């Protein structure tokens, strides 16, 4: 069972400081079990949800701070926890959606299709057969 922490406010989160060293540090912010703010030595900040998915513990990235606010991070963490309770791995779901988007983009206009369309429009403009053959 996760440790219950006190809920930090947005101002508390903003004031968190990396304690030093060269490792990333996680600060539990409360509100949702497993929600942490990760601080890097080079002043980077990001939201991480640590949850057990199946038999493995996963660190699920929820976005960077301050682009994702504390309230948004808590909402995203609740949604991810709901998916986990339904038996869905949020990371695998995210990978599948990115792969589907990449496949959809590849199905767009290819270079060969573009050249065929161009040549159909352009070849009629040439009167000389040699010019058509060169194109």
N, C-alpha and C positions, 0 to 999 in steps of 0.2 A: 504494500500500500504506500502511495507516495506521501512524502512529508508535507504537511499542511503549513504553508507560509502565509505571512500577513500580506495583504494586497498592497502593492506599492502604487502611489499616485503617479501621474504623468510627470510631475515635477521631481519626484524621487528618482524616477527612471532617468530623467535628463541629467541629474546630478551624479549618477553613478560614475566612478572613475576606475580605470584599470589599476590594480594594486602594484604593478611592476612585473618585471620578468619578461620572458619571451614566449609565453604560452597564452592561448586564448582562455578567457575566464567566463564562466556562466554564472549569472545572477538570477535566482528565482524571483519572479515578479508577482506570483500569486494570481488568484482569480480563476485560473484553469490549471489543474494538476499537470506538471511537466513543462509549463511554459517558462522559458528562460530568455534573458537578454545576453547575447554573447558579445563580449568586448575583446578586441584584438589589441596587441601592443601598439599598433600603428593607428589607433583611434577609430578603427572600424567598429560598427555596431550592427548587429542583426538579431532577428527573432528566431528562436529555435524551440521546437516542441520535441521533447524527449518522450517517446512512448514505445510500448511493447507491441509490435505487430507480429502476430503469430508467435513464433519462438524467439524472434530476434528483437533487440532493442534498436530503434531507429531514431535518428536525429532528423527531424523534418524541418526544412527551412521555410520560414513564413514571410521573409522579406527583410529589407534593411530599415534601420532606424535612421532618420525620422520620416522617411517616405511612407512607412507603415507605422501608424500611431499605436499607442498602447491599446486603445479600444479595438482597433482593427485587428491587431495581433491576437487579442483575446477571442474575438469573433472567429478568426481563421482557425485558431487552436480548437475551439469548440466544434467547428465544422469537421476538422480532421479527426477529432476524437469520435464524433458521430459516425464517420465513415469507417473508422477502425472497429467500432462496436458492431457495425453491419458486416464486417469481414472483408472490407475493401482496404487495400494498401494505398494510401494517398500518393506515395512516391511512384509506385508502378502506374497508377492512374495518370499522374502528371507526365510520366515518360511516354505513355501510350498516346496521350493527346498531342504531345509535341511531335511524335512520329507521324501521327495522322495529318497534322498540319504540314509537315515537311513533304509527305507524300502528295498532298493536295497541291502544293506549290510546284512539285515536279511534274504534275499532270497538266500544267498550264502550257503555254505556247513554247514549243521547242524551237531551236535554231533552224532545224530543217523545215519545220512548218512555216516559219517566218520567211525563209528564203523562197519557198514554193509560192506563198501568197504574193511576195514582192515580184517574183518573175512573171506570174500570171498577169499582173497589172502592167509591168514594164515592157514585156516582149512585144506587145501589140504596137508600141510606139516606134519600134525599129522597122524601117522599110527594107533595109538590106538584110538578106539572109545570113551573110557572114557575121553581122553584128549580133543577130539572135543566137547564132551558134557560139560565139565568144562568151556571151552571158551564160 
